[in-house]
Structure formats: structure tokens, C-alpha cells
Amino acid sequence: MSGYIGGDDDGGGGGGDDVALSVLELLAEEAAVGRIDALLQRARRSGSAPAALARAERAVQLAREVHASFERGRQREAGFAALVDTARDLTLPYDLDTLLSVITRRVRLLLHFDMAYVSLRAPDGAMVVRTSEGSTTALNTGLRVEGGSGLGNRALTTGAPLWTADYLNDDTIPHSAGIDEVVEAEGLRAIMAVPLRHGDTNVGVLYGADRKVRHYTPDEIGLICSLADLAAVAIEKAGLLQRAQDQVAELELDGFRTRTSLIRLEQLGESYSRIMGLLVAGADLTSVAKAAGDALDGTLQMRDPAGGVVAAGGEIPDLDEDAIAKGVLAAHAQRMPVLADERTWVTPVVAGTEDLGVLVLRPVTRLVGQDSWLLQTTAQAFAVHLLMQRSAAVAEGPVRDELLDELLDASASTQSPHQIAQRARRLDIDLEQPHVLVVARPEGGEQGRAVVWASSYAYRMSGLKTVQSGCIVLLLPGTDASAAARAVADELAPLLGHPVSVGAAGPDWSPAEVARMYREAMRCLDALTALGGTGCAAAANDLGFLGLLLSDDYDVDGFIGAALGPVLEYDAERLTDLTRTLEAYFASGSSPTNAAEALHVHPNTVSRRLERITELLGSDWQKPGQALEVQLALRLQRARRVLRDRDGSGGRGPADDTS
């Protein structure tokens, strides 16, 4: 390049043309603007003619514009290259959060923003900032931009990019305290918002921001708009991919559930077959209940209509009986398993319209899938078993009735006690074991249903049943006549829907005593009727001294021991006078003062003895009913002592007074 710069005095174009030529050479070399400006400075120092200097200045000015145009072209080319790289980057299969991070990072680097962030529309319509790049606080991410405020909402409304060189000082933008607080905390000044649109759908807003006042050029705005279009497509694609992945995961989960259900169905089918096999093989209900409970991973109870436990695979702790009672009603109403409480299931055992009882299940974990089906079919299996048991009882009924009839009327029997015992053993009944006798009289309704129930009940309890004088007579194994009477009443009365009066006697160990127990039970039943106790259940020992009068064996010792035993024992062990104090107390009209005079002791002594008697007999001993029995026991005790003294015997009975 020529370094000569000269000029003519006549104002010709020589010097200016040389400068122009030098400028062209520098432009061809893509030299820096500073070298072109240096040419102009030298032309000014050389003293060129005004016309030549003007041409030189014009040439340099045009060179600057050309250089700037070249620079803008290079920037656009670099921007487009970066945009292509970004587009390629956005095609990778990111999840949504990672994709948003990639977008904000690219935007920030591409346009040299101090900060970039993206907000997406939430289900409730608000815009929420999902990711941020270049932030210095944690306030931005998660910020909710309510409708109507901020630059982003205006960009969404207009569908065009918007920017401001100084956000906080721009009064044309609708401000909100939350957004302004974040902008101020981050130190932001210039902000640009570009809508993310895919077709007619507003996906969100892409933001770029600077911490200084900045005026964005059309090229920068166009570049970020192109990137926003790519980002919107990528975000929509990521959403579709996420939904597809969610659907695939749900399908896989459904497949897993289906396979699990099939396996569980196979297990339940095997369990049901095992339960039915036990019933067909004649297993007892306890074994069946345990097998069903194991299959359902819990503890199962079979209860009769009165709520009594017929069979159980184990104990169920902390049962809420009130909740169970309500659950039983709901289960029978819906004819399906129901939750009685948070942990306990109840399902009805029914045959047609007949209530045979309920199953109570306490599983270790909650029932899922087909578990309730197994519980319901188990209840049906129990119902079938109970019906088969009832059928067997009805089939054997005449034989059992005949045997009990002979026991009740021993004088009419033509068989020896040994032969009767053999007949009983063939019916799986051991008459040499303790038995009680129960007489039940339904107070209204048809007797036929009660008789059918009695046949099944006697068969189930390994006892005998017959009908005498309109009453159901049951000979049952056991030692507690009172408990047997209550059990019969509790089960039969709900079944019939009306009261049942029940009298009982026993226990006894001999077939020859069955007739005596029957007479005593009938007297007990008659006494209940006479006393207004229709619909109640009791044995002779439940009636106090009346039971003593009704009993054939007149167990005086037992009566005295029940009414007065602790006091007699205390006197015998400590040589005290509590018995004599009681006699004096009642003889004086229940007056401690008069009793003290009769005993020749201080009234405080009587008071202390009465306190001791209360400790021994309980706080109710002075109530009319118990007081009457105590007085009767005292009279019996005194009468026995008088008779013993008159007889001159020195021996003592088991309940003799030792005072």
C-alpha cells in the first residue's frame, strides 16, 4: 500500500483520491477501524486542500459504515451459527427441567445477558418461573407472576417481544410488588420478554436481563425470537415425551399389577381349594378358620348370630365390639364384606335369607384386590358347612331324641345303663363326662324353627336334644349350668326374634342323674315365670336361697359358703366374733348401738367389725337381697349348730361356725 498522501494547491483531487485508495486497500485487508482513522489524521496534518480533506473525510466515513456493516454481518453469522448449534442441542431427549436449563444457558451466552430465565403456565393459569441462569439470589426461581402484571404478561397478550432499557423506572409497564422486589434484589435494569408460542398455544415466556441500562438492537431481538421459537417447540416436545414416558410407566405398572393380580388369584384359588378340602374332609371349624386366616394373612373368627365365637384361628386383641356390632348390621344389609373399623373386616355367613353368623377378620395388612373375594367365598364355605352340619343333625335327630327321651324317663327304659352308655358313644357322646341340662321355652312364634336350631346346636356341641311339654331340652357337655343357659338364650332368641326363657341344672357325671337334672331345670324355669322373669336365663344357683329350695340335693353347705363363707373362714383363722356380731346386728334391727349393748362391747368395736365384714363380703352385703341371703345362711348355720349340740356330736360340717 502506498503511504504517500499529498495535495495540489489548486484544490484538485490528488490528495483526496490517494486517501480514498488507501481506505479501499485497508477495507480489502479487513483492517481495524483505528487504522482507517489514522489515515484521516495524517491527511489533516499534511495540510491538504480543503476539497481534498473533505473527500478524505467522506471516504473514511463510508469506510466506517462499510466496516460496521461487515461487523454486523459477522455477528449475524455468528448468531445464526450459534442458533444452529442451539437447535441441534435442543433436539436431544432432555426432561423438561434439564431442557429449560439448557435454554436459559444458551440464551445468556448467545446474547451476553447477565441473567436469563423461563416462566411456564401453571394449571391455575399463573406464570411460574421454572429455571434461572445467572441469578444471584434464590428469589427468582418459583416466583409466581399473576395475570396483568410484569413484562411477560404483556408479551403474552400482544404475542410479540417486549423490552425496556430500565425496568424499575419504566412507568409504561404494570408493576407488582413481588416482581419489583426480585428485580431490585437481583440489580436488574434492562429486561426483554419473548413469548414462547407453539402454534396457537402460549407455552410460557423467555426472559433476558442485564444489570445495566441496555438498548437491544433489532438483530438481537430477532435472534432471541428465533431461539424462542425453537425453545417453544422443544418444550412442547419435551412435554409430549414426558407424557409418553408417564404413559409407558403407567402401562408397565398396570402390567405389573396384572401379573401380581394373576399370581394372587392363583394363590387365592389354591387357598379356597384347601379350605374346601378341609371342610369336605370333615375338619373342625377351628382348623378351617385358621387356614382361612393364614390365606388372608390375618386372624379369623367365626361368630354365631348372637355374637358368640364358634371357631377362631387365634385371639384378636383390642376388638371394638360396638364397631363390630355396627359392622355386622352393615355387612348383612349389603351382603358383602365391610370394614367395621380401620383394621377389622366383617362379612356375613348367610344361607338365603337366614343369618348363620359372621366372619370377623383382622388382617396384618389391608385387604387388596381379590382378597375380599376370598373372604366372601370363605363365608359361603362356612355357610355350606353349617347347612351340612344341620342336615346331619336333622338326620340323626330321631336317634338322639330317642336316647335323651329314655334318659329323661329311666323307669320306662328297657336297656341297662351300660347299654345306654354304648348307644351314646356311638353318637360320639360320653355320658361319664360332666354334663348340664338346659330347658328352653320360646315365648311365642313357631316352635319348628327353634327345634331345627336345637338339632344343629346339640350336634355342634356334642350333646343331645329332644322336645318335652313344648320345651326344648338339651343335654350338653360342661360344668357351668348358668353359662350354658345364657349361651342358649343368646343364640336362640335373636334367631327367633322373640324372647326365650331358659332354666338349667347340673353338672352331673351319671346318666342316671339326667332325669333329676331335668326336674330341677323345669322347677327353675317355673320359678323364673312365677318371679316375672319370662325371657330370662338362669340355673338354680343363680336364684340364691330360692335355688336352694328348688334343688333336689339341697346343697346347704354350698349356700352357706356362698353367702357367709369368707366371714366363717375369718373367724376360724383368727378366733374372732364376726359371725356373732352379724347375728346381733340383724337381731337389733341393723343398729350398731343396740348390737353393741347385746354383745356387751363398745359401739366402736361393732363399727370396726362391720367394716371388716364389708371387706370380706363386699359393699352390697347390706342391700335387701344379699342381706336376706346372709340372714338365711346365719339361721341355717345356727340351726345346724343346735341340731349338732342336741345330737351330742362333736364333729363339724364343712361350714360350721367356729365362733
Secondary structure, 3 states (H helix, E strand, C coil): CCCCCCCCCCCCCHHHHHHHHHHHHHHHCCCCHHHHHHHHHHHHHCCCCHHHHHHHHHHHHHHHHHHHHHHHHHHHHHHHHHHHHHHHHHCCCCCHHHHHHHHHHHHHHHHCCCEEEEEEECCCCCEEEEEEECCCCCCCCCCEECCCCHHHHHHHHHCCCEEECCHHHCCCCCCCHHHHHHHHHHCCCEEEEEEEEECCEEEEEEEEEECCCCCCCHHHHHHHHHHHHHHHHHHHHHHHHHHHHHHHHHHHHHHHHHHHHHHHHHHHHHHHHHHHHHHHCCCCHHHHHHHHHHHCCEEEEEECCCCCEEEECCCCCCCCHHHHHHHHHHHHHHCCCEECCCCCEEEEEEECCEEEEEEEEEECCCCCCCHHHHHHHHHHHHHHHHHHHHHHHHHHHHHHHHHHHHHHCHHHCCCCHHHHHHHHHHCCCCCCCCEEEEEEEECCCCHHHHHHHHHHHHHHCCCEEEEECCEEEEEEECCCHHHHHHHHHHHHHHHHCCCEEEEEEEEECCHHHHHHHHHHHHHHHHHHHHCCCCCCEEEHHHCCHHHHHHCCCCCHHHHHHHHHHHHHHHHHHHCCCHHHHHHHHHHCCCCHHHHHHHHCCCHHHHHHHHHHHHHHHCCCCCCHHHHHHHHHHHHHHHHHHHHHHHHCCCCCCCCCCCC
